[in-house]
Amino acid sequence: MPTQIEQDILKELGIDSLPPERQEEVLTAMTEAVLKRIILRLVETLADEKRTQLEEVGHSGDSAKISQFLADNIPNYEELVREEAVKFKKDMQIMVDGLLA
């Protein structure tokens, strides 16, 4: 069962009428895609030395440590995350609108 936020996203994109299993697939794919975009954007802002350090932290698999490393080493970390999430949402809306047209 999607959370309220996920339900709101599905409704806003106009795909809330899909079967529940398809909704879950769409949400999973969207989550993976937005996370990849965010990570790519954040890594691009790091100096080579910091990228190497991030790789080392990443090998731990500890998402809290990774998030803390990014927050400590990227001055506008939260703003960049928000920007990428907004861009992704707009891209998804354009794509859905095109599919439903």
BELHU-V326333 format. One record per pair of residues at least 6 apart in sequence whose ideal C-beta (glycine too) atoms are under 7 Angstrom apart, sorted by the first residue. I is the first residue (numbers start at 1). J is the second residue. Records with the same first field share a line. If there is no record, write none. Layout:
I->J / J
//
This chain:
2->10 / 23 / 27
6->27
7->16
10->16 / 23
13->92 / 93 / 96
14->96 / 100
15->26 / 96
18->26
30->92
33->88
34->84 / 85 / 88
37->84 / 88
38->81 / 84
41->80 / 84
42->70 / 74 / 80
43->51 / 54
45->74
46->54 / 73 / 74
50->73
54->69
57->65 / 66 / 69
58->66
70->77
71->77
74->80
//
